[in-house]
Amino acid sequence: MLSSAIKKYADLFGVVCGQKNIFLTNNDSVYETAISLIQKGVKVESIIDNREHVDSKLVYEVERNNIKIFKGYTIVDTYGYKRISKVAIMQISKDGQNVVGSKIILSCDCLGLSGGLTPSV
């Protein structure tokens, strides 16, 4: 599900999409969603950020709320039947062409994605 949709459901309608949310991003908008959910008492398990270096006040706000941020990681697999139950993540190589290291399995019931706002031409 798009992270912006998760935020709108919570902000406008008071609907929670998951009790154990995980977000995948390559930009800062997911951090706004996470902060909005935290303020409403919704659990955010972790954020997987494809970028290795992130310097944003939003990141510090999320970290202050004890949410694990995996910088320089990506999702390589998902698990579940008729609904998501886990994701597997791995670290992105320095050249950005491969994943390295061992898989880390994270439990979740909602996966929010934000891939950026600028279209590729």
N, C-alpha and C positions, 0 to 999 in steps of 0.2 A: 504494500500500500504506500502511496506517496506520503511523505512526512507532513507535507502541507495539508493534506486531507485529514490526517490524524489530529493535527492542531485545530483545524476548523471544526471538526466534530466535537472536540472537547470545548473549544471556546464558544461556539455559537449554540450548540445543542446540548451540552453537558453529557455527551456520550463518550465513554471510554472504549477504545478499540482493543486494548489488551491490558492485562495485569502485570506482564513482564515484557516490557517493550525494549527492543533493540533497534538502533538506527545505523544505517550505512550512508556515508556522505563523502563528498569531495568539496564541500563548501560550508559556509557558516549557518545556513538556514536551519539545519537540524538542531543546532544548539538553542535557537529560539523556541523550537517545538519542545525540546526537552525541558527548558526552563518553565514554559507554560504548563506542561504536565506536572512537573514537580510542585508548582504553586497550587495545583488542584489536588495534590496528594496521590497522584498516579505514579506507580513505580517505573523508573527507567533503569533497566539492567546495565546497559552499556551503550557506547557509541563507537562504531568502527569508522575511522576517518582514513581515507586513502592517502591523505597528505601526511608526510612525516613531520613537517614543522608547521604548527598552527599557532599564530599569535593573535588572539582575539580576546577581548574582555568577556565575551560570551563563554568561551572555553573555561576561563577561570571561575565563572559563576557556576558552571556545571560541575567542575571538579570540587568546588567548595561543598557541594551537596553529595559528595562521596560516590559519584558515578564514574565508573571505570571508562577511560577513553583509550582505545587502541589506535595509536597514531602510526601510520605507515602500514596498515593492515587492510585486507579485503576479505570478503566472504567467498569461500570456494565451494561450499555445499550447503544444502538445507535438508532438513529431515522432518518427517511428519506424514500423516495420512489424513487427507481432507482438511487439514490445518497444519500450520507450522508448529513444531515443538522444539527444534534446535537448529542452530547454525554452526558451521565449521569455518573458522577464520585462519588465515596464514599471513605472515609478514610479506610485504612486497619487497623484491630485491632492489638494490640501490639504483640499477638502471631502469627499473620500472617494467621490465619485460617478463619477469617470472615471479613466482612465490617461493619463499625459502622457509626453512625451519619446519617445525612440526605443527600439526593441526591443533587448534584450541577449540573445544566444543563448548558452546554457550546455550543455555536453556532460554527459551522465549515462547510467547504466544502471539506476538505481533512483531512484524519486521517493517520498519519505515525506511523508505529509500528517498534520497535526494541526490540527483546526479548533476545538478548545475542548471543555471538559467540561461546560458548562452549556447545557441545551437551551433553545431559544427557545420561548416560549409564544404 
